[in-house]
Amino acid sequence: MHSYSVNDLELELFATEVRMDVIDMLYKAGSGHTGGSLSCTDILVSLYHPKHGIMKHDPKNPKWEERDRFILSAGHKAPALYAILAKCGYFPREKLYTLRKINSILQGHVFTNTPGVEAQAGSLGQGLSIANGVTMALRLKKVDSMVYCLLGDGEINEGQIWEAAKNASYHKLGNVCAIIDHNGERIDGITWEIYPIRKKWEAFGWYVIGEEVKWTEDRKEMELDGHDYNFLTNAFKEAKERRNDNQPTAVIVNTIKSKGIPMMENVVGSHGRAPNKIEYEDGMRYLKEKAEKLKVKLYEFELRAG
């Protein structure tokens, strides 16, 4: 993200602090999914941020009928969602350090005992079907809320995703927004088999925002819209604004796996493990320095604003 408006700086600072919590909780838990949790952080921040986020939600009233819904289909990316929910006030931040412990409300994959979590996730490929069902229920209740569903790029190899995609198009579910976190990597390698992503969604009758940037070994943030808040917020606004067009929207978001830990970024093997001591210290040092720089820039903006 290279725009320096106050809004963007506030979003990036929020995301940087979320990444610090994600890294901290994963390291202390000793297990978990680092890669996807860090690649999707900016996506979730663009949805949930208390001031600049696109979603309607209320931490003081998690079951508010008019809220937008978020379904984490790629449930192993749970640490990012937990960190954001805690930062928004759904539960105390101290709970983050119970990740993956027995009887904790924060398990390795999301489940509905956690305040703010809308649906169970474990076996991949089911979230879009859930999002469709939620949207149909809201339609019957005449509740005009968005349902956002985050999918992993490896996950969309699942046949059920495409059955759900066809179903959403057939039933004209304009309130459904599928978000594909395209970091280009999955647990066993590069996701090259799924291309072309945009053309597939269009073939199933979806309106598509964005286009995949194919994975390369030198994948850089400057090439990728998944860390650009202007792209993310405008894409999610567009999806919401066109919800009455009777066509579901897919947003393809290009990201870096394990973004925030320089030693783990764009590394396939970072998918399903916690950072080790050296990686943890490297990431925390990098993010703390970034947070301080962002705070200085925000202070300078405030001074100029007078």
KAMOWO-V111271 format. One line per field, one symbol per residue. ss: DSSP state (@ for helix, = for strand, . for the rest). phi: phi as a letter, one per 20 degrees, with the letter a starting at -180 (. if undefined). psi: psi as a letter, one per 20 degrees, with the letter a starting at -180 (. if undefined). Layout:
# KAMOWO-V111271
ss=???
phi=???
psi=???
This chain:
# KAMOWO-V111271
ss=.....@@@@@@@@@@@@@@@@@@@@@@@@....@@@@@@.@@@@@@@@..........@@@.......====..@@@@@@@@@@@@@@....@@@@@@............................@@@@@@@@@@@@@@@.....======..@@@.@@@@@@@@@@@@.....=======..==..==.@@@..@@@@@@@...===...........@@@.@@@.@@@@@@@@@@@@@.@@@...======.............@@@......@@@@@@@@@@@@@@@@@@@@@@@@@@@@@.
phi=.cecfggffffffgfffffffffffffffnapdfgffefegfffffeeggddfefebbgebgdgfeffdcdeffffeggffgfffffeofbfggfgedgmegmfedefcfbffegneebfbaffneffffgfffffffffeldedececedeffffffffgfffffffffelefeeceddeeenccfdpeeffefefgfffffeneeddnbfdffcfdgcgfedefddffffffffffgffdfeembfdddececdfmgodgfdfmdgfegcbffegffffffffffffffffffffffffffffm
psi=pjqlrgghggghgghghghggggghgghhjraogghhhhighghghgiphgiqhqoqohimhjphjqqqpongmiijghggghggghijhrqhhhhjjpjqpjqinrhqqrjippiphqqqfpqiihhggggggghghghikomqqopopqqhhhjiphhghghggggggjlmiipopoonnijqahjbqkhhiqpgghgghhjjqppprqpoqprhkpqhhipiijohggghhghgggghjhjjkpqppopoprppkpinhiipkogijgkqqqagggghggggghgggggghhgghghggghi.
